[in-house]
Amino acid sequence: MKMGIGKKAGCFLTCCMMFVLAACGGKDNEASVRSKEHVFRSEQVTLEGIEDVNSINNVAVQNGRLYIDTYNWKEEGGTTLHLISQNMDGTDRKSITLETEEDSYYFCMTADAEGNYFAILNESYEDTSNPDGSVWVNEYYMLKLDGSGQEVWKQELTGETQDMYWVNQMLLLEDGRIVLSDSDGMFLYDKDGTKTGKVNLQKELDISNMYQLSDGSLVLRSYSSEKNADVLNKVNVDTGEVSQEYTIPGGSNAYGGMYAGRGFDFFLVGSGSIYGYNLGDTELTEIMNYIDSDLSSYYIYNFAAVDEKEFYGVTDDEMGNSVFMKYTKVDPKDVKDKIVLTLGCNGFDWDIRRQVVAFNKTNEEYRITVEDYSNYNTDEDYTAGLTRLNADIASGKVPDILVLDYSMPADSYIAKGLFEDLYPYIDKDGELNREDFFPNVLEAYSTNGKLCRLVPSFRVHTLAGKTSRVGEEPGWTLADLKAAMEDMPEGAQVLSEMTRGSMLNYGIQLSGSQFINWKTGECHFNTDEFMELLEFIKEFPEALGEDYYVDSFWQGYDSMWREDKVLLSFMYLSNFSTYNFEKKGTFGEDITLIGFPVREGNGAALASNMELAMSSKSKHKDGAWQFMRYFLTDAYQEQVYQWPVSMKQMDRLAEEAMKKPTYEDEDGNTVEVDETYTVNGVEVPITPMTKEETDALIAYIKTVDQVYSYNEALLNIVSEEASPFFAGQKNVKEVADIIQSRVQIYVNENR
């Protein structure tokens, strides 16, 4: 990734405001007060005089100076490394440049108070002089460079097993000594790079990182198999004494970066906030909130803290370029008051994050703060966040806006009247009209005539087969499928690579609506249709044998549907191209989206990429709608990467599907691309779709009215109770009755 470089001469740091600050409102609003406490101003820092920087390798604040090292990959191999240091106010800037050859690089760069640099150099090359054949050699060196980049000394590093030796990390201690972590353990070196001894730890540790705290103490991060998590220990390098063990609240794997700090022992960089942590704390202290600070980024890396009010770090802009940033805390009294809305989610989707930031920047009345419940998950319990969300909702603490996912009991929330009907908001909206959207999608996500879930885009899950084999009309029964299989060549499969468990999951997800009605609470698992489904699924293998993936399988994979070795293919339709390649490439002739066998309907299901709901208890429904409505506007609908719910935008995509894809060459010319599909090493042309094909596909999509549902608890019940039948221990009627009873209880408890 390339970093933007400025041009103004004589200035090292040129800061430009990137984000407009705003904040949240009422004085009596707890969320408003909280959102003001973690706001930071963001400024891009450009590096003057250094061109074509691929990446910033490291940022550090040491001895009252800011250190940055950047590198650029050279076309001929190797890198150009720029080492930059300056006072915190930008004065006394110093810069040196180092070159490396191919397969060589510097790492663990650090500096002392006199401005000398210390680093590890890894040089790799192929040794062709070995009589037993060429071998790849890795050599490590510890170096000291003066402030001009001249080498002061260079010491080769070796281990007990040279062929397997590697260096993990190096730190410069306050007294000038060097501590090194390598494949053989921890070792001390003097100021001249001479090894003085091994650090004999009194406790065996699987060390992954070393940190030097602001007080000079050394902390080791290691993996504890007992706790199945990373832990921290202070260590005395002279005696090997290891302190008590510290565990990071929430689990160490919840944070993308961990950096020794000033003001706190550590700063933990998460996907939505930066936290402060002192050894022994039972809770983290939130320092900076990305959304409250109008940051759409997921992550800040190469982080360095001046203190708890000033940070430096690297992040990615919306174009994917690396940018170097300075973050400065804003006094809460200087943050503009707005009415605060809370958006709750169990994992923060990048698209919603981007829209929340855009909304907060432009809306003068409202501001959204985010409660991401996945932050409550731990190494021991990855569902802790969802449990807390359900508890909050049960107690009446419902976010103004809720982002739904498959792990949430949305039907239960709706049955309890927790979500607002969105139809009146659409009908009163001057720009939106419900007739402009796919009626089947609106209906499928409605309950008793109320639209409680907003679905901006969707895909269709179904099964496809040759029209010559399965007929022209979508929808069939198990009897129809079995009849089609009787006409297939001997040895043909219904589906490729399908196990009993997978088939059971697909069966419940694509035909489950005929057995369970969440809107009424009725269940029908003790019916002939369900028992017939279990008997059909029993015919599939419990697991694919070791002889399944033989060479002949892969050699004939591209042609197995064309040659009638497999009847059906699962399809996840989200664009016209997927259908076009399936028809003209995979099958090579007309296909029918036949669906999963069901008693009635077409055996297909709508699946959402995003679902939004508004709390019926929200005090600021108008503000919530101002945010939610954007996802139905043309501005958003024209950029979705699955089927848009807007029929106008679908027509636009259909027009594009009837043309060859194009790209713009380096001279600005538009060039058409011929698409192909490879079958047995032969390229088959994939021609653009015709008007008849796009019209037929859109007409089919309008017939799908079932919602895809992945309910892990329901699947576990069915799978658990069906197992004795699959194993021949119970008959199908027995297990169907048990499943009916258990599922009915589950549905009653969750409506």
N, C-alpha and C positions, 0 to 999 in steps of 0.2 A: 504494500500500500504506500502511496506517495503522500508526503506531507506538504501542505501549501507553504511556499517560501516567499517572503517579502523582498522588496527591492530598495527600500530607503537606506541610503548609505549612512554609515557612522552610528547606526543605532542597532543594538543587539536585540532588544525586546520592543516590539511594536504591538501594543494591545488594542484590540478592537472589540467592542461590545457585541456579543453574539445573541444574547437572550434578553428579552424585555422582562423585567421583574414584575411580578404581580403576586398577590397573596390573597388570603381568605379572610372572611368577614366577621360578623357580629361579635361584639365584645363578650356576650354571654355564651357564645358558641364554642364548645370545647374543641371541636375540630379546627375552628378558625385559629384559636390560640396556639394549638399544637402545630399547625401548618406554618405559622410564622417563625417558629423557633429554629427551623432547620433550613432556612433559605440562604443560599450562597449566590453571589454574583459570579458569572462565568465570562472569562475573557480569553480570546485566542492569543497565544504568544507565538509570533513568527520568528524564525531564526534567520537573521540577516547574513547574507554573504555565503550561505551554504546552499548549493543547488542540488536538486534531484536526490533528496533524502528519502530512502525507502522506508526507514523506520527509526524511531527513537528506541534505543536499546535499554537505556537506564536513566533514571532521574534520581538525584539524591540531594539532601540538604545536610551538609557536613561543615563543621567549624565555621559557621556563619556564612557559608557560601552555597550557591546553587550550582550543582554539577549535572551536566547532561552529556551523554554520549550517543551519537547517532551513527548509523552505518548505511552504506550504499553498496549494493551488489554490482560488481564490475562484470562487463560482458565477457571478458577473457577469463573470469573466475577470480575468487577472492573478494575482499571487501576494502572499502575506504572508510576508515573510522575517524570521526571528528570528536575530540574531547574538548568540551567547553566548560568554563567556570566563570563565575562572576559574583560580586557581592549581591545581597538580596535586593538592593535598590537599583541594580543594573549597572553599577559602576565597576571599574577595574576588570573588564572582560578579558579573558585569556582563552586562546584556542590553539590546539595542535592537531595535526593530521597524521594518522598511521595507516600504512598499507599492508595488506596481507595477500599472500599468493593463494592459488586455488586449494580448496580443502583445508584452509587454516583460518582460525578466528581467535579473537580475544574475548574473554568473559571474566566475570567476577571483578570488574573494574572498581577500584576504590581509591581514595586520596587521603593524605595526611595533612596536618595543620600547616606544613611548610609548602604545600602545593605539589608534592611529589605524587606520582601515580603508582599503584600496584595492580598487577593483573595476572591472569593465567592465560597462557598462549597454548592453544592446541594445534599441533601440526600433524596432518595425516598424509600418507603417501603409500604408493604401492611399491613394495620391495621385490624386485625381480631377481635378486641375487641368490635367493634361497634355493638350494639344490632340490628341495622337495616341491618346488613350485612357488609362484609369486604369492606374497601374503600382504595383507593390509596392515600398516603400522600406524599406531596412534602414539604420539609423543606429547608430553605435557611439560611446560616450563613456567616457573614463577619469575616475574620480572618486576624491577623497580625502574621507573622512568622519572626524569626530572621534569620541571614545569615546562620545558621546551620540547619534551618528547624524546630526549636523548636517553639511551639506555645507561642506567647506573650499574645494575648487575642483572644477571640471568642465571637461574639455577634450574637444572633439569630435575623433574620429579619422577621418582620411580616407586614401584610397589613390590610387595613380596611375590606377586604373580604378575610379571610384566605384561603378558599377553592379555590379561583381563583387567588391567589397571585403568582407573578413571578418576577424575577429580570432580567432586560434587560442588563444593563451595569454599570460599576463602573470606575471612574477615580480618580487619586490622584492629587490634586491641588498643585501648587508650595508652598503654605503656609502650607502644611501638612494636610489640611482638605481633606475630601473625599466627592465626589458628586456621588450620586446613582440615576439611572433611573430604576424605577420599575413600576408595574401595576397601582400604585396610583399617579405617577408623578415623580418629581425630588426632592431629599432630600439631606441635608448636614449633615455630621457626623464629629466629631472632631477626633483628633489623636488617641483617645482611643476607637473609634468605637461607641461613643454615639451620637444618633441622636440629632441634634441641631435645626432643623427646615426644613420646606418645602420651596423650591424655587418657589415663587408665580410669575409665568410668566405673564407679562402684555399683552401677546397675546397668545391665545390658539394655541398650536402646536401639531401635531401628530408625536411625536418624534420617529425616528428609530435609530439614532446614535448620540453619543457625541464625539467631538474631542477637544483635547487641542493643540493649535498651539504653535510654538516655542517661541512666546512672552508671553506665559502663558494664553492667552485669550481662552475662551471656545466657541465652535461653535456647534450648534445643526443642525442636518439634519432632515427634516420633510417632509411629503407629503402635497402638496398644491392641493386641489381639484379644485381650480380656474384655476391653470395652468396645472393640470393633470400631474404633475412632482414633483420630489423632489427639495426642496429649502434649502438654508443655511441661518442661522441667528447667529450673535454673541449674547451672553447673559451675563449679569452681575448677578452672582449668589446671590449677597447680596441684590440687589434692584429688581431683576426680569426684569430689562429693556432689551428689545429685539431690536436689531439693525435692519437696513434696510434688505430687503430680497435679497439674491443673487441666481441667477440661473446659473447652470453650462452650458457653451456653448456646444451645441450638444446634451444636454439631459443627465441626470445623469444615466439613464439606459444603456447607451452605454459603460459603463466601469465596468469591473468585480470587481474592488477594488478601494477604496478611502482611502488614508492614510495621516494623518497630517505629514508634512515634515519639512525639513530644507533647506533653500534656496528658497523654495516656501511654500505657506500656505499648499498646498496639492499636492500629487502625485496621478495621476489617472492611473490605470493599465488597459490597453485595451487588445484586442486580438492580436494586432500587434505592439503596441508602449506603452511607458510610457510617460505621459505628466505632465508638471508642471502647476499649476493653483494658482493664487492669487485672493482672493475675489475682485470682481469688474472687473476682466479681461473679455474682450469680445471675446477673442480667447485663446485657449490652446497653450502652448509651448511644442513642441515635444522635449523630452530629449533623449530617447533611442528607436531605431527602431530595432525590433527583426530580421527582414530579413537582414538589413545592418550589424547586429551583429552576423549573422550566427546562429540564434536560430530558431529551428523548432517548439518550444513550442507555444501553443496558449495563455498560461496564466501563470503569476507569482503570487503566492498567499503568504500569510503571509509575506508581503513586509515590509521592513524597510529601510529608507534612512539615511545614514550618512550625506550626502549633495547631491547636484545635480550631483555629479561626482562619487558617490560610493553608491551602493545599496547591500542589502542582500534580499534573498527571496527563496521560495521553488517552484520547478516546477516538471513536470513529464518527465522522460526520455522516449526513444522510446519503452521501455519494460513496461511502465506504473508505474515504481517505483518512489517514491518521492525522490528528490535529493535537498540538501541544496546548494545554489549557492551564490557566491560573484560576483558582476558586477562592473567593473571599467572602467570609460570613457577613450577612446583612443584618443590621440591628432590627429586631422585630418592630420597633416603633416606626421604622422607615418603610415597612412593607404595606402596600395599599390594602385597605379593607375591601373585602368582597364577601358575598354570601357563599358559604362553603357547602358543596355537595360531596358526599362520600361515595366512591365507587368501590365495591367489594369484588374480589376475585380470588380464585385459588390457583395462582400462577398468572403472571402479567403478560398478556399477548403483546408482541411488538407493535402490531398495527393499532391496537387500542391505546397503547402507551403514546404513540405518535400523535393520535387524534386528541388525547387528553392534553398534551403539551400545547398543541395548536389552539385548542379551545381556551385554555388558561391564558394564553398570550393575547387573544383577540376579544374575548368576552369581557365587557366592562362591568357586568353586574354579578356574575357567578364565577366560581372557581371550583375545580374538582381536586379533591385529595384522595389518595388511593390507600385502601386497606387490603394488602395482599396476604391472604391467610396462609399461603404456602410457606411464608416465613416462619410459621409456628411448627413446621415439620421438623422432626429430629432424626438422628441416625437410627434411633430405636423405633420410631413411629412416623412413617411417611404420610400417614393420614391425620396427623394431629391438627393440621390446619383446617381440614374439612370438618373434623369433629367440633372444633371451636366455632367455625362458621355456623354450623347447624345449631349449636348451643346459643349463639348470639341471636339467630333468627327466631329460635323458640322462645327467647326471653323478650322478643319485641325489638331487638337492636338490629333492624334490617337496613342495610345500606340504601341510599337513595337510588343508586343504580347497581345492578348486580350482573356480572358477567358469568353466564352459566356454562358448565361443561358437563361431560358425561358422568362425572363422578358425583354430581349433585342430584338429589331427589327432586327434580324440577316439578314433576307431576304432583308430588306431595305439597310443595310450596303453593302451587296453583290451586289445588283442592282446598287449601286453608285460606284462600283469598289474599295471599300476601303480595300478589302482583297486580299492577294497574292495567286496565284494558286500554290498549294503545289505539284502537280504532277511532275514538273521538278526537284524539290528537291529530291523526292523519287527516280526518275529515275536515277539521278546522284549519289545517295548514294551507296557506295560500299557494304554496309551491307544489305540494304533494297531492296525489290522488290515488286512492287504493286500486282503481281500475288500471293503473299503469304497472301494477306488479302482478306476478304470476298468481292467479287466484288459488291454485291448488296448494302453493306454498303457504300463503296466508291462512288458508283453511286448515292445513295440516298442523300448523303451529297455533291454532286457536282452540279454545276450550269453551264449550257452550256459547259459541258466538262471540267470545271475547279473545282479542289478540293479546296474549300475555307475554309473548316472546317475540322479539324483533330479530329477524334473520336476514342480514344483508346479502349473503351469498350462500350457495349450496352446491352439493354434488349429488349424484344418483348412484346408489349401489344396486347392482342387478346382475343377472347372468345373461350371456349371449351365446347363441348357437347358430349354425347354418340354417337359413330359412328352409332349405331343401330337406332338412332333418327334423326341425321342430315346428314348422308351420309359419304362417305369416303374422298371426295375431299374438301379441304379448299375453302372458298369463296361461298357466297350465296346472294340472294336478300331478300328484305322484304317479298315478296310473298312466297319464300321458307320457311322463318321463320314462317310465319303465317300457312303454311301448316303443318309444324312440330308440331306447338302448337295444331292444330286440332286433332292430333293423341295422344296427351298427356291426362292423366286422368283429370277428371273434377276438377277444382280448382287449377290446376298446374300454376306455375308462370314462366315467361320467365327468370327472374333473381331474386335472393333473395335480399330483403332490398333495392329495387331500387325505387327512387322517380323520378318525372318528370324532376326536375332540374338536377339530376345526370345523367339521361339518355340523356338529351340534351347535357351535357358536353361531355359525352363519344362519342355521335354521331358525334359531331364536331371534336373531337380530333382523332377519328379513321376512320372517313369517310370524313373528311373535304376536302381532296385533290380532291374529285370529284366535289366539289362546288367552290373551290378557287385554283388558280394556281399562286403562288407567282412569279414563274419564268417568266410568260407571263403577269401577272396582270389581267387575265380574271376571272370573277366570274359567277357562275351559280346557284344562289339561287332562281331564279324565274322559276325553272324547275319542272316537274312532280315528279322527284325523291326526291327533297327536300320537296315538299309539302306532299308527301307520308310519308316521315320521320317525319314531324311535326304531321301528323295525328296519326302515330304510337306512338309517344312519349306522345301525349295527353291521351292515354289510361292508362298511369301510374299515380299513385296518386300524388297530389301536396305535400303531407307529409304523413309519416307513422303514423297511428293512435295510440292512447295510448294502444289499445288492440292488437297491432301487436306483441310486444315482450312478449307474454304470456309464461307460463311455458312449454307448449307443443312445442313452437317454439325452445326453447333451448334444450329440451329433444330430439327432432328429428333433431337437426341441422346437426349432423355428417352424417346422412343417407338420407337427403332430395334429394340429387342428385341421389343416388343409387335407391331410391324408386320412382323416377320420379315425385317428388313434385315440382322440379325446373328443367328447361331444360338446362340452360347454367350457366357457371361460368366464371367470369373475371379472366384472367391469366396475371401475370407479369413475364414472363419467363426470368430468368437471369442465370439459372443453370439447370443441368440435374435432380437434386433431386426434384426441384419444379414440373417438368413434371411427374416424376416417382410417386410421392405421389398423384398428381392429378388423374392420370390414375388408379393406383392400390389401392388408398385409398379413395379419394373423390367420384369417379364414380364407381370403382370396376370392370371396363371392358374397352375395347378399346375406345379411345376418338379421336375426330377429332378437330384440331385447326381451327374451322370453321370461326372465325373472326366476325366482325361487318357486318351487311347486307350492301352491296354496289352494285352499278350498274355493276362494273367490278373490278377485283382484288380480294385479299383474306381478306380484311377488317382488316388487322393487321398493326401495325406501329412499327418502330424502335425508341427507345428512348435512348438518350445518357446519360451517367453519367457525362461526361466531354467533352467540346468542346473547342478547341484552334484555334485561327486564327492569321495569321501574317499580319501586316499592309503593304499594297502595297507602303506606303510612308516611310517605315522604311529605315534609312540610314545604318543599320547593319543587313541585312537580313541573312547573313551567320551566325552571332551570334545567331539570333533568331531561325534559323533552328537547330543549335547545341543543343539548349535546347529542342525544340519541337520533334526532331527525337527520343529522348530517349523513348518517350511514345509508339513508334512502335517497339522497340527492344525487344528481348526475355527476357532481364533482367527485363523489366517492364511488358510485356504481361503475363509472367508466374505468376504474383502476383495479377492481377486484380481480383476483387470479383464479376464481372458480366461476360457476354460473352466477351471473348477477340476478338478483330478484327483480330487477327492472326489465320489462319486456322490450323497451326501446333499446336498452343497451345490448340485450340478447340479439336483437335484429342487426345491430351494428356488428357484432361478432360474427353473425351468420354471413354478412357481406364480406368480411375479411376471409372467412373460411372458403369462399368461392374463388379466391385468388391465390396465386403462388406466394409464399413468404418471400420477403425481400430484406436486403440490408444495404447500407450505404458504404461504398468503398472509399478508399483514402482520397479519391479525387472528387468526392461528393456525388458520384453517380449512383442511382438506384439499380441494384442488381437482383434479379429474380433467382430463387433457389429451387432446384428440382429435388423433391423429397423422395426417398427410397426406403424400402424395407428388405432386409437380407433374409433369404430363404435358402438353406443348404448352400451358402456361399454365393448365391445369385441375387443381384439387386433387382427388386421388383419396384416399378414406379408407383408412387402414391400421388394420384392426380387430385387437384382441388375438388371440393364437394360441389355438387350441382344444387340449383335452387330447390329441386324436388327433394334432395337428400336433407338439406338443412331444414326445410319446412316439415318434413316427416319427423325428424329428430325433435324439433321444438314441440310438435303436436304430441309426441310420445311423452316428453318431459311433463307436459301439462296434465297427463293422466296419473302421475305418481302422487299418491295422497297419504302414504304411510311414512311415519317418522322413524328413521334408524335410531335404535336405542341400544346403548351398551350399558347394561346394568349388571355390574360384577356380582352383586349379591344374588340376583335372580339366576344368573348363569351358574353360579356355584351350587345353588339349590338343585337345579335341573341336572347338572353334571354329577353331583354327588349321589343323588337318588337314582339316576339312570344307570350308574355303574354296575349294580348287582344284576340288572337285566342284560347288559352287554357281556357280563361275565358268566351268564347262564345260571345265576343263583336265584333269580326271581323271574316271574313271568311279566309280560308287558303291562297287564292290567293292574298288578300289584304296585308297580313303580309309578304308574300314571296316577293312581289314587293318592299315593303318598305325596307326589309332586303337587297335585291339585291342592291337597290340604296345606302343605307348607307354604306354597306360593300365595294361597288365599290369605293366610295369616299375615304373611309379609306385606301384601298389598293393603290389607286393612290397617296394619300398624303404620303404614307410610303414606296414607292419604289424608 
